[in-house]
Amino acid sequence: MTKQTFATLPAHTVRAVIEHLGGDGHGLYDPVFLTDLGVPDALVNSVTTIHKSDGSYKGTIFDANGDIIKETKAVYSLSLYRRISDDLGVGGSQMLGRGFEARELHGKIVAALDAGAK
């Protein structure tokens, strides 16, 4: 059996995933969004990790009510962009800053999907 990657998914599914992220390089997302978009469980699990608050300005995780949480099981948006770009073979980013990197990878992924549709 061939290992499933984002490159083996239909282009419309990959596009829906990155459109959901919208160029975000900072967020932690509930993995259910991937399942809802049709990403197989094994692939969802491969990009889902436990994230822990560290008490720092950029390393503290808050819930929807603004309360600090110790940890959460989530998909980190920038890691997902990196994984998809690796799977599609579009190359990485030389941008500094998580948001800039995510937006560059977003554009590269869209361009690869568009090129494959022709």
Number of C-alpha atoms within 10 A of each C-alpha: 3 5 7 12 17 19 15 12 13 12 17 10 15 22 17 14 20 21 13 14 20 13 21 21 22 16 14 19 16 14 19 14 14 22 14 10 15 16 21 15 12 11 15 18 15 12 16 18 15 10 17 14 16 12 11 8 8 9 11 15 21 14 10 6 6 8 9 13 12 14 14 17 14 18 24 21 24 23 16 21 25 20 17 22 22 16 15 17 13 15 14 16 15 10 13 8 10 15 17 16 21 27 20 17 26 25 14 19 24 17 13 16 18 12 9 9 8 5
